[in-house]
Amino acid sequence: MSKLGTIGARLHRGEIAYDFVGKRKIWYGISILITITAIVGLAVRGLNMGIEFEGGAVFTTPTKMNVSVAQAEEYANKASGHQAIVQKLGNDSLRIQIAGIDTGQSDRIKQELAKDLKLDPEKLAADLVGPSWGEQIANKAWEGLAIFMVLVVIYLAIAFEWRMAVAALVALIHDITITTGIYALVGFEVTPGTVIGLLTILGYSLYDTVVVFDSLKEQTKDLTKQTRFTYSEIANRSINGTLVRSINTTVVALLPVAGLLFIGGGFLGAGTLNDISLSLFVGLAAGAYSSIFIATPLVADLKEREPAMKSLTKRVLAKRAQAAAGEDLAEVRATAGDDGDDGAPAVVGPRNQPARGRGRGRTSGKRR
């Protein structure tokens, strides 16, 4: 068995563990800091909305253009007066998109671009996108997201309990906020592919969370009938028991997405892959983080507020204190026995005193 597999087996059996729940305040602080950074990025920089949402025109050149991306971008900026986005496609053609222009402006810009690129205007394909279409997509996306959240809360409340539903909802909002904040800070364009990626990562994040919740539900059956573990300790065992599985699932999912983002979009220059790959990459990582460090510790916090769990915690701590006191007393007695003379116990009492008037001065205690 591999070293990671051995560690996973020991984590599952409870032989080793890391105190995720006990250090939850640290994770909460890290998450709050990241979330504030994301919100500030959204407020200051805002999202770079694609042409599908703002409206505009897309111009596509013929294949094998002898014009660089930077030069084409300069031509497009001069012709339109707007910030243009130029991408090189797989067949060496150029895709030039300019947001915020209407049909009249599109015709004029097409003529100027064709002149600068030394092309016949008829060979420069132009597609006009209206802003109403993008607004419709955005509204449908928000509606889908709201319906998804409601269904998730209802399902988790029925399958598990309302506290787990609340924790899962907080984790999902956490993942969406961080992903959109990264988009704002990086400046990547938001397209319908980005929306698809955002909706996809919610499923992955929810999967990791439900795996831990299922283990937690199984281990907390009849929890109040024992006095060995508190709810938080069982929650921590559930995280450790599924930790390697969560890591393996996340890594396997991240590898192809990283290939799209860093190799396809970065090294090979296929910029059209960035819109969906970045949302998937950031969202998958954030989802794995939130399922381990946010969702389950938050459930433990909510459960520990219940009177039954408070009573259980008191009983567990009282039993441990009693056991510790017993061990300390046994250790004191053992130490005292080692320090006594001729093996006689140093701690004496009525049981250690010889019986008076029985066989005094005789070799045996028999009466004559």
N, C-alpha and C positions, 0 to 999 in steps of 0.2 A: 504494500500500500504506500502511496506517495506521502510525503511529509504533510502536505495540505490536507490529504484525506485523513491522515491520522489525527491531525489537529481538529478537523471537523467531527470525527467520531468522538473524541474526548469532550469537545464542546457539547455535542448532543447528549452524551451521558452525564454531563454535569461535573466531570472531573476537573475541568478548568473553566474559567469564566472571566469575563471582563465586566466591570460594574457600569453598564451603560445607564441604567435607571438611576443609580446612586449619584451619578455625575450629570444628571439631566440639566441642572442649571447652567452648566458650561455649554451644553449643546443649544439650549434655548438662547443663551447670549450670542453664540456664533450665528445662529439662524436670524436673530433680530438684526444683528449687524449687517449680514448679507442682504436681508430684505430691505433695510433702510437704504443701503447703497443702490439696490435695484430701483427703488421708488424715486430716489434722487436722480438717477440716470434717466428715468422716464420723464420726470418733471423738467429737467434741464435740457436734455438733448431731444427727447421725444423719439417716436418710432419713425423710421424711414419707410413710409408706406409706399408700396409699389404702384405701378401704373394701373393695376387692376382695381385699386381702391380710390385713387385720386383722379383717374381719367387721363388721357393723353394719346400719344401716337407712338407706334413702334415701326421702325424702318429696318428692313433687312436687305443687305447688299448681296450681290451675286457671289459665287464661290471664288476662291483664290484671289483675294484682294491684296494689293501691294501697299496697303495703308495700315499703320500700326493702330493699336487700340487707343493710345494716348493722342495720336494725331486726329483720329476720327472723333474722339471726345472733344477735342478743341474745336473742330469744325462744327459739331452739333451745338456746343455752347454758344458759339458766335452766331450761328444761324437762328437759334431759338430764343436766346436771352435767358434760358433756364439751365439748371444743372442737368446734364444728360448722363445716362448710364450706358456704357458701351461694353458689350461682351463678345468674345470671340467664340464662334460655334465650332463644332467638330469638323465641318467641311470647309474651314478657313473663311467662312463668311462672317460678317459683323452684324450684330443685333444692337440697334441704337434705339433707346427708349427715352422719350421726353414727356414728363408729366405736366399736366396743367395747361394744355393747349387745345383749341377747338379745331373744327374742320377747316376753316379759312386759314388759320395759322399753319395747319398741317400741310396744305398745298404749297404755301410759300416756302416753308422750311424744306420740303422735299426738293423743290427746284434748286435752292441754294446748296443743299447737301450734295445733290447730283453734280452740280457744277464744281464744287470743291473736291469731290471724290473722282472727278473726271469720268462720270457715268452718264449713260442715257437715262433720263428721268423715268422712262418706262421700265427700266430694269431694277429700279429701286422700289421694292415692295413696301407698301405703307398700310398699316392697320390702325384704325382709330378706335379707342376704347372710351366709352362714356363713363362719367363718374357715378351715374345712377346704378350701373351694373356692379361696380365695386361696393357701393353702399349696400346693395341688396345682399351681396356675399357676406359682408361684415355683419349685417343684421341676422342672417341665417346662422352664422357661426356663433354669435352670442346666444341665440335661442337654443342651438344645439348644446352649447356649454351649460346653460342653465338647466335644461332638461336632464342632461347627464348628471349634474350635481344632485338634483332632486332625487333621481332614481337611485343613485349611489347611497344617499343618506337613508332612503326608505329600505333598500335591500339590507344594508349593514345593521340597521336598527332591528329588522326582523330576524336576520340570520345570527346576529350576535347580540348587541345591545346598543342603546342610544349613545353611550359614552364612546364606544368604538366608532360609531358613525360620525360623531363630532370630531374625534381625533383624526379620522381619515379625511374629513372635509378640510380641516385645518392644514393637513399635509398636502392636499391637492392644491389649495390656494397658495401655499408656500411654494410649490413647484412652478405653478404658472407665473407667479410674481417674479421669481428668480429668472426664469427663462425669458420673459418679456424684458426684464431689466437688462439682461445680457445683450439682447438684440439692440436695445437703445444705446448701450455703452459701446458696442462694437460698430454699430451703424449699418448692419446688414439690412438688406431690403426685405420688407414684409410682403409676402405674396400669398395667394391661396395655398401654396405648398406649405408655407409656414403655419397656417391655420390647421392644415391636415396634420402636420407634425405635432402641434400642441395638443390636439385631440387624441393623437396616438399615445403620447407619453403619459396621459392620464390613466390609460389602461395599464401600462407597465407599472406605474407608481402604485396603483390600486392593487395590482397582483402581489407585489412584494409585501404590502401592508396586510392584505388578507391572509397571506401565508403565516405571518407572525401571529395575527389575531386568532387564527384557527388553532395554532399550537397553544396559545394562551387560554383559549376557551376550554380546550381539552384538559389542561393541567390544573385549572382552577375549579373543577367539579368537586363539590363537597369540601371546599377549602376551609370553611369555618369550623369543620369537625376535627381539625388537627391543630397542633400548636408548634409545628416545626418551622414553617415558613410564613412570611407575610406576603401580601399580594404583590408588592413591589419586587420581592425576591423571585417570585414565580414568573413575573413579567420579564425580569432580567434573564432568567433561565430560558424563557421562550425565545428571546432575541439571540442568545448565544447558541441555542439549539438549531436555529435556522440561519445563522450568520453565513456560514460557508456556502450554503445553497443560494442565498441572496447575492453573495459576491460573484459566484460562478454564473448565475443567470444574468447579472448586470454586465459582467465582462464579455460574455458571449454576445449579448445584444449590442454592446458598444463597439466591438471590433469592426463589423461591417459599416456601421455609421461613421466611425473614425476614418475608414477608408474613403467613404464618399466625401467627407469634409476636408481632410488634410491632403489626400492624394488626388481625388477627383476635382474638388473645388480649388484646392491650393496649388498643388504641384502641376497638375495637368491644365489648370486654368478653366475648368468647366464651371463657371460661376453660377449657372442655373441650378447646380446641386446644393449651393450654400443655403438657400432659403429653407429647405426642409431638413438638411443634415444637421445644421446648427441647432435647430429646435429639438431634434431627436437626441443629439449628443448631450446638450445641457440638461434637457428634461429627464433623460434616463439616469444621469448621474445624480441630479437633484432628487429624483424619486427614490433611488436606493438610499440616499442619505436620510430623507425624511421618514422612510419606513422604519429605519433603525433608531435614529436619534430624536425623532419628533413624535411620531404617531404613538408608539407603544409607551414611552415615558409619559406622554400626556394622558393616556388611558390610566396608567398607574396613579398619576396625580388625582384624577377625577374619582377613581375607585377608593383611594385612601381617605376620601372625605366622607364616605358612607359610615354610619354608626357601627354596622357589623364589622367592617374592616378596621375601624379604629379599635374596637374591642379585641379583634383578633391580634392586632399588633401589640396591644398591651399584654395579652396572654403570652404571646411568643416571647416578648422581651422579659416578662416576669419569670418564665420558665428558664430562659437562658441565664438570667441573673441568679436564680436558685441553683442551677447546675454549676455555675461558676463559683458560687459561694461554697458548695459542697466540695468541689475540686480543691479550692484554697484550704479548707479545713483538713481535708485528707493529706494535703501536702504538708501542712503544719504538723500534724500528728506524726507523719512519716519522718520529718526532720527532727522532731523532738525525740522520737524513738532511737534515732541514730546517735544522739548526743547523750543519752542516759548512761548510767553506770551499770555494768554487769547485765546489760540487756533489759534493765527495769525501765518501764515507761516513765517519762518525766512528768506526764500529766496524770495526776492521781485523783482519785475520788473514792466514794464509798465502796465501789466495786473492787477497787484495787487494794483496799486495806484488808489485812488478814482478820479472820473471825476471832473475836475475843473469847478467852476462856475455853478454847477447844484444843486439847492436847498440849497445853503449855508446859514446856520442860520435859516432854516425853518424846520418844523416837517415833511414835505414831499417834494418831488421834483416837485410838480405840480406848474405850473405858475398861477399867479393870474391876 
